[in-house]
Amino acid sequence: MAFKRKVQASVGTALTSVGTYTCPALTQVTLIGLTIANTSAGNILVDVTLYNGVTDYYIVKSVPVPVGSTVVVVGGDQKVVLEPGDSIRVKSDTAASCDVVMSILEIV
């Protein structure tokens, strides 16, 4: 069992895997935290998806993140289970506009 942190800086308008992390084979993973910080000079809208290698399933869609603010997408009582091959992807409506911090628990 290991806690891990993955980060992704300057996320823009393309769906981007956080820290290029994909749930490994034979591993149970729980997403325990996902925070997105607006690093741009204007308000942004962000999407977060769970990608199973074929399809993106929205966790949140078009969530507003005001200038200088942060949104906690996953945390507290909410958790997301990842299966082998799954990844978390983020995009913004503005180029290079947000940083993402993802916390996970891996059990091999």
C-alpha positions in Angstrom: 0.0 0.0 0.0 1.4 3.4 -1.0 0.2 6.9 -1.1 1.3 8.8 -4.2 1.0 12.3 -5.6 0.9 13.1 -9.3 1.0 16.7 -10.7 0.4 18.3 -14.0 1.3 22.0 -14.7 -0.1 24.3 -17.3 -3.0 22.2 -18.5 -4.7 23.7 -21.5 -7.4 23.0 -24.1 -6.6 19.3 -24.7 -7.6 16.4 -22.4 -4.3 15.7 -20.5 -3.6 12.7 -18.2 -2.5 14.0 -14.8 1.1 13.2 -14.4 0.8 10.7 -17.3 -0.5 8.3 -14.7 -2.4 5.1 -15.7 -3.6 2.6 -13.2 -1.2 -0.4 -13.4 -2.3 -4.0 -13.9 -3.0 -6.0 -10.8 -3.3 -2.8 -8.7 -6.3 -1.3 -6.8 -6.2 2.5 -6.9 -8.4 5.0 -5.0 -8.3 8.6 -6.1 -8.5 10.4 -2.7 -7.8 14.0 -3.8 -7.9 16.1 -7.0 -7.3 19.9 -6.8 -7.2 22.3 -9.8 -5.7 25.8 -9.4 -6.4 28.6 -11.9 -3.0 30.0 -12.9 -4.3 32.3 -15.6 -5.2 36.0 -15.7 -8.9 35.2 -16.3 -11.8 32.9 -15.2 -11.6 29.4 -16.7 -13.9 26.4 -17.1 -12.5 22.9 -16.5 -13.5 19.4 -17.3 -12.3 16.3 -15.4 -12.8 12.8 -16.8 -12.1 9.2 -15.9 -10.7 7.7 -19.1 -10.8 3.9 -19.4 -8.6 3.7 -22.5 -11.6 4.0 -24.8 -14.1 6.4 -23.4 -14.0 9.6 -21.2 -16.6 9.7 -18.4 -17.1 13.1 -16.9 -16.5 13.5 -13.2 -17.2 17.3 -13.6 -17.9 19.3 -16.7 -17.4 23.0 -17.3 -16.7 23.8 -13.6 -15.9 27.5 -13.2 -12.6 28.3 -11.5 -12.3 32.1 -10.9 -9.0 34.0 -11.1 -6.6 33.1 -8.3 -8.9 30.3 -7.1 -8.8 26.5 -6.6 -11.5 23.9 -7.0 -11.4 20.6 -5.1 -13.0 18.1 -7.5 -12.3 15.0 -5.4 -11.7 15.0 -1.6 -13.4 14.8 1.7 -16.0 12.1 1.6 -15.8 11.6 -2.2 -13.4 9.0 -3.6 -13.1 7.5 -7.1 -11.9 3.9 -7.8 -9.6 3.4 -10.7 -9.3 0.0 -12.5 -6.2 -1.1 -14.4 -5.8 1.0 -17.6 -7.8 3.9 -16.2 -6.5 7.5 -16.0 -7.7 10.9 -14.9 -7.7 13.6 -17.6 -8.2 17.3 -17.2 -8.7 20.2 -19.7 -9.5 23.9 -19.5 -11.2 26.2 -21.9 -8.0 28.4 -21.9 -4.5 27.4 -23.0 -1.9 26.7 -20.2 -4.3 27.9 -17.5 -4.3 25.5 -14.6 -2.2 23.3 -12.4 -3.5 19.9 -11.1 -2.5 18.0 -8.0 -3.8 14.4 -7.7 -3.5 12.2 -4.6 -3.9 8.4 -4.9 -3.7 5.3 -2.8 -2.3 2.2 -4.5 -2.7 -1.3 -3.2 -0.7 -4.0 -5.0 
